[in-house]
Amino acid sequence: MSSSSAATTGETTTVGAREKAGLSRLLRSPGYGRLLAVRFATQFGDGLFQAALGGAVLFNPERQADPLAVAAGLAVILLPYSVIGPFTGALLDRWDRRRVLVVANLVRVLLIVAVAVLVGTGAGGVPLYLAALAVAGASRFVLSGLSAGLPHVVEPRHLVEANTIAATAGAATAALGGATAIGLRAVIGSGNSGSALVTAIALAGPLVAALVAAGFRRGSLGPDRVPASDASAPATPAAERSATRVVVHGMTDGLRAVAATPTVAASFAALMAHRLAFGIGTLVSLLLFRYAFADSGVLRAGMTGVGEAVVLAAAGLGIAALLTPWLVHRIGRAMTVRLALGASVLTQIGLAAFLGLPAVLAAAFLLGATGQIVKLCTDAAVQSETGDDVRGRVFALYDALFNISYVVAVAAAALLSPPDGWAPGLLGAAAGIYVIGLVAHELQLRRRASGS
């Protein structure tokens, strides 16, 4: 493949060079099965915690929620890591990632207990949000460490397939955790005490994740340039000053690494567009389920309806897991992203034109699939086209932009949406965001082609 052809497809190696391993073979790879177990436990706990907190804020009969309150509840789950992510990413490139996975998960256990106490006592506002912010920050640290460590347990030619399995199954596990929280609320109760108990149950996820992660050998997840024997050595004052400089420049380092690789920048542009559009749709949909929709046969409103949407979105993730490796193998990563963004445009237009409960549920499935396809392609771009010495910072920047885009979109939708969420115009605007993302994706790929 010529350099210009590679630029067009957005690949660094020929498509034919990839080799499909299959799940059973990947699980025989040292460390991959354990890394999956850590991810599943982590994300199940994440999904359970987020749904429990969301239910406590939005669907708790003892509390009232307007669009801004809903936006605040969503923001606290994501915003902290958007702020600290680029700096913690620098630490992922200096510290033993195995130790990070263990310690960060144990910290999450303690923080979840604190949130549960606040929910149970009826606390709201700043205290609850600060505690939830801390949980989210630790969680994103763990997920970034998992992504940065994956290339250490899987051969490079299997990265796309291994990442597809890990990311998609992990997201589906998070959805299962969310559905579990919804089911527990129906049994235990949706008031403050019931919400607190459901929230506390979420600590099982990070606790199991920490125990499983402890089974990795020291240094086995990288970073390569930090010897395992030195990973826990006491830092000298000079080393501390050096670490501080690295942390302060974490965001700059990540941006520089992305800008130097147009195919990665193109994937970032596509994913940011998806997150902006998805943030708008999430805020509007939650308000619709809370205030506008009514039960219609097996289709439900309220928290149960949100659960149905989560299940359908998880099904979309499963479809993405099947389609993404197949598409990338045959048409390349760039064309796969183009198809996913084009399908997202059509889905958003249809949702705006036929706004109602069936349309929202159908969109949850379709956008769950297309968005996951874009994310899997972006993950593969970062893992295969950035060096290990900066990969942690790039993934941290990735998470920061991923979450900032979502929070900005949620906040904008909260300001522009009517209280009941009936806003077809906003959903139509989301289609335009996907188009902008597609254009930005193409411009970045042309930048590579012009430089080849």
Salt bridges, closest charged atoms under 4 A:
GLU11 OE1 - ARG18 NH2 2.42
GLU11 OE1 - ARG333 NH1 3.57
GLU19 OE2 - ARG25 NH1 2.89
GLU19 OE1 - ARG157 NE 2.82
ASP46 OD1 - ARG108 NH2 2.74
ASP93 OD1 - ARG97 NH2 3.15
ASP93 OD2 - ARG393 NE 2.79
GLU155 OE1 - ARG157 NH1 2.24
ASP224 OD1 - HIS152 ND1 3.45
ASP253 OD1 - ARG256 NH1 3.30
ASP253 OD2 - ARG393 NH1 2.84
ASP295 OD2 - ARG300 NH2 3.07
ASP379 OD2 - LYS375 NZ 3.00
GLU385 OE2 - ARG333 NH2 2.54
ASP388 OD1 - ARG97 NH1 3.57
ASP388 OD1 - HIS152 NE2 2.99
ASP388 OD1 - ARG391 NH1 2.81
GLU442 OE2 - ARG338 NE 2.73
GLU442 OE2 - HIS441 ND1 2.87
